[in-house]
Amino acid sequence: MEIIFNTKEYARKLLLIHSMFERPGLLPDGMKRMPALIGKDFYTEAKIYRRMFLNQARISSAEAMLDPVKNPSVSELLYMLKIPMLAESDKFFDVMINEMTSIIGSVGTDLERWIKQLFESVLPEKVIVVLSDSGSVATDALGSSFNYTDPLIICCFFSSEDPKQAAKEAVPIFIHELIRIVMSRQHAMSFDTEEALINYFAPYGIMAEKLGLVEKASVDEYAKHNILANPRSEAVTKALLPYIKSLYENIENESVWSALKSFDY
């Protein structure tokens, strides 16, 4: 899997806006999680979202979406926005990218194995990873993704002010979004169900544990953590719990889909 990192201001602003507006039901949460985007520029941000994302036919590929030259009406508005963020040439990103590359490289073989074992799928050939600091924009770390044909786009927003710690924060988020893309290509489900299921694996869950990115915990502990992190998923997280426990007990021989064969998602 080839990973291309992108720290361009255009891409970071665009994907921050997408993360806030992407699902109407999540907008209040998005507003709470990204307070720096609320204010006099909110109308402009909404206009950018409408122009870029509500007409999906105009986006032919991942590269086209991230190319300001191909989206002049959007890029003009984006560059007007005064969103506090690191300069795209900041050395912070060099250190962070090196650390992320090292971590992902060290778990790459196991990541590929677990994606195949658990999700009966393979890793994409190419992924564009947009990195953006969220400390001055959002209240926590988060991610988003775009399920185009390869290359895919995954955006990781980190909150740490230390680049190596930011990398450790971003890699599990990267894996969370990677799982989302793999799953969405196989089964359709509601966003809340999808999010609750993925959270059992990453950023704090079974996949992160198997890759050595978090300390081992019980499935019950993963469920409690994920309900605290995303209270709106409490009901479906609890409904999934016995299925995930059963999967965990036979994890070397069972896939997610076989474990969930009787689950109504």
N, C-alpha and C positions, 0 to 999 in steps of 0.2 A: 504494500500500500504506500503510494507516494503522498507525502504531506507537503503542501505549499502554504507557508505562513504569509498572512497579509495584515499589515498594521497601518494601512492607508487611512487618513482621516475620513475620506469619503465613505469607505466601507464600514468603518466603525460607527459613524453617525447614522448611516442608513440602517444598520442592523440593530442598533439601539432602539431606533424608532419602530422597526418591525417587531422587536420583542415586546414593546409596550402595547402595540395596537393589534397584534396578530390574531387574537381571538376576542371578539366583543365581550364575552362573559368574563374575560380576565382583565379588562381595562382598569377597573378599580384597583385590582392587585398591582397591575403595571404602574399605575400612578403612584401607589404607595411605595413600590420598590424602586422607582426612578424619579424621585422628587425634583431633581435638577432639570427634568424635561417639562415640568409643569410651570406655566407662567405665560409671559407675553408671546412666546414662540410656539405655544401649543397648537394654534391654528395652522401655522406653517408646517409643523410636524405632521398634523393630520392631512394636510394637502399633499405632502411628500408621500405619505403612506398610500393615499388614494391613487396618486399618479403612478407609483411604482408597483404596488402589490395588488390592487383591486382589479387590475386588468392583466391577468397572468399571461394572456396571449402575447403581450408585447415583450415578455422576457423569454428570449430564445434559449438561453443557456446561463450557467453559473457565471461564466466569464463576462457575458453581456451585462448581467445585473451589476457586477462589480466594476464596470468600465464607465467612468464619468463622461467620457467622450461620446458614448452611445446613448447617454441619458442626460442631455444638456439641460432640459427643463428641471430635472430633479437635482442635478449637481449644482446648478445655480442657487437653488433654494438651500441646499445643504451647506454650502460654503458661507451662507449668510448667518447660519445658526451659530450662536456662541455657546457651545456645549463644552464645559471644562473637561479636558482630557490631556494625556501626555502627548507631546509632539511625536509624530510618526517616526522620526529619526532618533528618538531618545534611546540611549544605550541600554536602558532598562529592558527593552524588547530583545536586544541581542543576547543578553544574559538569560532571559526567560526562554527564548526559543531554543538556545543551546541546551538548557536544562530539560525542557519538554522533549526535545529530540532524543536526549539520553534516556529519559524515563520510558518513553514509548518504545524506543529501540530495545530496552532491556526486557520489556514485557511483550514484545511484538509476537513472538512465536506462541506464547500462551494465550494472548488475546485472540489470535487467529483460531487456535484450538477450541477455546471456550465459545466463540461465536458459532463455530461449526457444531459443537456438541449441544449447546443450549438452544440455539436458534435455527439450527439446520440451514445455515447460510454461510456466505463467504464475505470477507471484507471488500469494500469497494477498491477499485484500482487507484483512484486519485481523490484526495480530499483537500479542499481549500479551507484553512483554519484562520478565521479572523480573530485577532486578539485585541481586546479593549479593556482598559482599566475602568472599573466601575466605582472605585472609591469616592470619586467626586461627583458621580452621576447617580449610581444606584446604591441601595442599602446593603446589598449582599452580592455573592457570586451567583452567576446564572449562565444559561446557555440557550442557544436556539439553533435550528438547522433547516435546510432546504433540500427536499428530496428530488433533486434533478437527476437525470442520468449523469454518470461520472463526467466531470468531477462534481462532487457534492460540496456544499458549503456548511461548515459548522462554525458557530461563533461562540467563543468562550469569554465571558466577562469576569474578571478577577478583582478582588478587593484588597489583596495584600500589597503593601508598599515595598516588600522585599521581592526581587525578581525570582529568586529560587523558590521561595515559598509560594509565589504566585503560580509558578509552573506546577508545583505539587497540588495546588488548588484547581488548576485548569485541567489537568490530565483526567481526573475522574469525571469532570463535566464533559470533556471531549468524548469519553467512553459512553456516558449517558446518552448523548446525542447520536453517537454512532449506532447504539442499540436501537434508538428510535427509528432511524432510517432503515435498518435491517428489518425491524418488526413491521414497519408500515408497508414494506414491499411484499409482505406475506399475508397479513391479516388486517382487516379494517376494524377499528374499535373507537369508542368515544375518547376524547382527549383525557378525561379524568381517569378512565380505566387504563389507558396507555401510560399515562404519567405514573400512576400508582404501581403498575407492573414494572416499568423500567426502574423506578426508585428502589425496588427490591434487589437490584443488581448494581446500580451506580447512580450517583457518585458515592453513596454510602450503602453498601450492600454486598451481595454474594460475589459478583464479578470483581468488584474492587478488592474484596477480601482475597479471592483466588489469585489475583495479580500482585498481591502484596502491597496494595496502595492504602489499605486501612487495616487496623487490627481486627482479628476475628471476633465476631459477636454472634449471638443467637439470632435466629430469624425473628423472634419476638422483639428483640432489641432493634433490629432493622425497621420493623413495622412501627414501633413507638417513635423512633427518630424521624421516620418519614412522615408520620402524621403530624408531628410537631412542626416539621419544615413546610408541610403543605396540608393544612387543616381541612381544606375542601375535599381532600381525597380520603378522609377517614373511613367512610362507609365501604368504599371499594377496596381499600387497603386491608380492612378487616375481613372482607369477603374472600380476598385472595389468600389470606394467611394460611389456611390449612393446605391449600394446593402447593404453595411455595415451600411449606415445611416438608411435605411429601417429596417434592422435587429435590430438596436439599439432602434428604436422607439417601437418595439414590442418584446423586448428581452426576456420577461418572457414566451412568447408563440410560439416563432419561433426558428428554428435551423439554423445554418449556411448553411446547405445543402438545406433547403427549400428556404432560402433567395437567394441562388445562382442558383436556378434551371434553370434560363434562361441565366446564365453567361457562356460564352464559355471558359472553362479553360482546 
